[in-house]
Every structure is written in C-alpha cells, then in structure tokens.
Amino acid sequence: MRLLVVEDERDLAENLKKGLTEQGYAVDIALDGEEGCFMAETEPYDLIILDLMLPKMDGIAICNSLRKKGLNIPVLMLTAKSRIEDKVEGFNTGADDYLTKPFSMTELYVRVKALLKRRDKIELPVLEVGNLKIDLFKHKVYRANEAIELTPKEFSILELLAKNKNGVVTRTMILDHVWDTSYTGDSNIVDVLVGTLRKKIDLPGKGKLIQTVYGVGFKLAAKE
Ligand code: CA
C-alpha cells in the first residue's frame, strides 16, 4: 500500500511517515500543495492524507483537481479547523473522511485502515453477455476466459453495447458516446470500428454476439 502525505508542517509530516511506515505502508511526503497535487496525479497512490491549509495550493483545490481528473483515490483530510461548515466543505470537495488536529496516531491508523478497506469493497461492475466479460474497472475484455485487446474507442463502443444488452444501439448513440461533440467526421467510422470490434470479439466458432440491425444500428446479445 502506497500512501502520500501532503503536509507543510515538516515535523508532523515526518511523524506521520514514521508511524505509517511502522504500520507497513510505503509513504511519500509532499511539503506544499503544488508538489502534493503533482505527485497525487502522477503516482499510483492507494490513499492520500491531505492537509487542508497548505502553501501554494490548499487541500480543497487539490481534491477538486483530483476528482476533476477522475482520480478516485481515497482522501483523508487533515484540518486544524473544527467548525462544522469546514467539515461540510471538505466533504463537498471529495474528501472521504477528515481528522481534526490535533489527533492521535491511533485514530489516524483506524481511519486509514477503514478508508483502504472501503476502497477495496467498491467493485465496479463486470458486464456479461453470454461468455463475454467486460471488466469496466480494469478495462479488460474476455471471451470464453481469453483476454481480448481492444483500442479505447472499441472498448467504449463495446461498453455501450453491453450496457444496452439485447437492445438496439443506434449509430447516433455510438457517435454521441464515443466522440466528443466537436466530431463532424463521417459516421461511417462507427461501422468501421464495429467491424474491427466484431473481428476481435466474434472469433470463429465462438458464436456471434454483435448483431447488425439493418437500417438502425447494432445489438449485443447472446443467442439462446
Ligand atoms: Ca498546514
């Protein structure tokens, strides 16, 4: 487990590192907000202990930045303030828990453990159609337990088809889902990508899952 401590009080930061290392975690320290934000966004941490008041960039701004980038790393916010409004503000910006300074190390360990445990329990769905499995969390696709490599766009189309299992997905739906609104290219691109997707998914002898609904779109369904 890799933890990041973003805390500008050097003594506290060092104490946290020492204590958490003794608990078996690998711990990095950032002493200001900018450095902390950069490290949090570039290194694969399991949890961030984030001070609220920091030079250069405060804890709330860091949290906002992480969440905006889609990073759902658990954040334990440290705050010297104990007013309820501050707690609420912390939660609204995506912190998962908070601790008011001063706190005991034992209390900190308990919170850290709880957050890591909670994170492990969050299972993103694995979509299944026949013997096709789409792991949305790991971005992996398996047909009859064999891994299939897809491009991001192919994956995105397959995800949409699987979420609408047994229903028709139109070319427009696919265009809207896979490309941003500025895309003005040829809608044939959908047919091209569904074609390459089909070659990878519907391997010979495995049965056809991607069906063309003529004049409308496509459907992902397992034949009974
Ligand atoms: Ca501080």
Boltz pocket constraint, residues with backbone or C-beta under 6 A from the ligand:
constraints:
  - pocket:
      binder: B
      contacts: [[A, 7], [A, 8], [A, 9], [A, 51], [A, 52], [A, 53], [A, 54]]
      max_distance: 6.0
